[in-house]
Amino acid sequence: MKDFCVWGVVVAQTLMGAVYIFQIWRKRADPTISTWIIFLVGCFPSFVTYCLAEDRDIKTGILNTTDLVYVVLVLLAVILWGKRDCKTEEDEKEEKFRRIFEALYLVGAAVIVVYGVITGDMWHSNALTQVLMSFAYLPMWHKMIAQKRNTESYMGWLPIGSGIALFPAFFEGNALSVLYAARSFTLCVITVIMMAYYQFVRPKL
């Protein structure tokens, strides 16, 4: 059952990532580059601290592993093929928010890294990283709210991989894996709800 779930996560993440990258290439999705930089800043230390805290139990924490690859590839796609539209006044305000947020986020990441290095407590360092990564969704949510439209692709945020990943995490009783998958699942659900609202409900108001 565990191996089946692990492969389910890998397949789901691979297919969804491929479609998402294709949509970015075709200009059918307009992701925020800062969102993916921030995700990488959180995802990498999360992966490292998890491996150190859980003796490299990659299978149980498969979502963190696939997420790291997913984030790197999507970030490269955004850099290569992301939209380069002329900036409006709203874009300038949005960029100001992102810069302030990014600075605070990087400070938070640095504090967690320093804490982990000094104390050697990788378990709590990983847990703190999950709290930090919860804030990584804010630039994307802010963009949708500011522009009053859905700027994302559903294929990028459907919580299929995180939903499947909860099974091996619960099965093994691995608290860090449960925390990672549960955080990802919950925030992806919120993201999809916001996307649906700005695509189907907001235009009718």
N, C-alpha and C positions, 0 to 999 in steps of 0.2 A: 504493500500500500504506500509506504514511504517513497520507494523508488518511482512508483507510478506518479505520485504527486510532484516529485522533483522534476521528472520529465514533462509533466503537464505545465509546470511553471516555465520551464525552458522553452517549450513549444509556443506557449501563449505569448511570452515576452518577445520571442523572435518574430512571430507573425505580426503582432501589433506594432513592434518597432519598425519592421520593414514597411508596413503600410503607412505609418506616421511619417517616416523619412521620405517615402514616395510623395506624400501629400505636401510636405515642405518643399520638395523639389518642384512640384507642379504648382506651387503658390496657392494651394488650397487650405493651408494652415498658416497662421501668422504667430508663432510662438515668440515669447520674450526671451532674448538671449541671456539676460541677467538671471532669469529663472533657472536656466540650465547650468550656468556657471555656479550659481548658489547651490544647486543640487549636487554638483560635482564636489564642491567644497565640503558638503556634509556627507555625501555618500562614501567618499574615499576613506576618511577617518573612521566612519561607521564600520566599513568592511575590515579595516586593519584592527580596530579595537575588538571587534567581534571575533576575529580569528585568534587573537591573543587570549581573549577571555574564555573562549569555548574550545580551545585546543584544536583549532582549524576544522571545526565541524561544518564544512561547506554545505553538505546535503541538507541539514536541518535549517540552515540559514541561506538557502538557495536564492531567495528573493533579493537579498542584499548583493549577492554575487552577480546575478543577472541585471539588477538595477544599475550597478556600476558600469557594466558594458553598455547597457541601454543608454544611460546618461551621456557617456562619452560619444557614442555614435550620433545621438540626436544633436548634441552640442556642435559636433563637426558639421552636421547637415544644416543647422541654423546659420553657422558661420559661412558656409559655402553658398547656400541657396536661400537664406532668409530674405524677406522683403526689405528693400532699401527705399522706402517712400520718403518724400520730402516731409520735413518736420513741421507740425502745426503748433499752435500755442498750447494745445492740450498735450501734445507729445513732449513739449519742453517741461511742463509741470510734472508729467509722468516720469520723465528722466530725472528730475530733481528728487522726486520721491525715491526712485530706485537707487540713486547714488547714496542718499542718506541711509537707506535700508541696508545696502551692500556693506557700507562701512561698519554699521552696527553688527551685522551678521558675521563679518570677518573677525571682528573683535571677540564675539562670542565663540567662534571656532578656535581662535588662538588661545582663549582662556581654557577651553576644554583640553586642548593639546598639552598646554603647560601643566594642567592638573594631572593628566594621565602620565606625563613624563616624570613629574615630581613624586607622585604617590605610587605609581605603578598599578593603580586600580583601574584596570581596563573595563571591568564590568560596569562600574558607575560612569566611566568616561563614555562608554557606548550608550548607556541610558540617557545621559545628558545630550549626546549627539542626536538622539531621536527627538528630544524636545526642540533642539535647534532646527532640525530638518522640518519640523512642523510649521515653522515660520517661512520656509522656502517657497511655499505656495503663494505668499502674499503679493509679490510683484505681478504674477499672472492674474490673480483675483482682482487686484487693483486696476490692471489694464482693462479687464472686461467691464468693471464698474465705471471706469472713466470714459471708455469709448461706447458703453451701453450696447455692446454686441459680443457675440461669441467669436473669439479670436483663435480658438483651439480646435483640434480634431478629436472626436470621440475615441478614435483608435489609440490615441496617446494616453488616455486617462481611464478607460474602462477598467475597473478593479478585478479583472479576471485572474491575473497572475498572483496578486496579493491574496485574493480569496482562496485560491488553491494552496498557497504557501502556508496558510494558517493550519492546515491539517497536519503536515509533518511537524510543525512547530509545537502544536498541542500534543501530538502523539508522543513526542520525545520529552515533553515537559520542559522545553527550553524557553525560559522566560524572555531572553533577549530576542530570540526569533519571533516569539509571539508579539512582543512589543513592536518590533519592526514591521511585521506584516499587518498588525492591527492598525498601527498609525497610517501606513500606506493605504490600506483599504478604506479607512474612514475618510481620509482627506481626498482620496480619489472620488469617493461617492459625493462628497460636498462639491468637488470641482465639476463633476458631470451634471449635478443638479443646477449649478450656476450656469453652465453652458446651455442647458436646455431652457432655462428661464430666459436668458438673453437672446436665444435663437427663436423660441416659439411663443413666449408669453410677453416679453417686453415690447416687441414690435406692434402688438395689438392694443397696447395701453394708450 
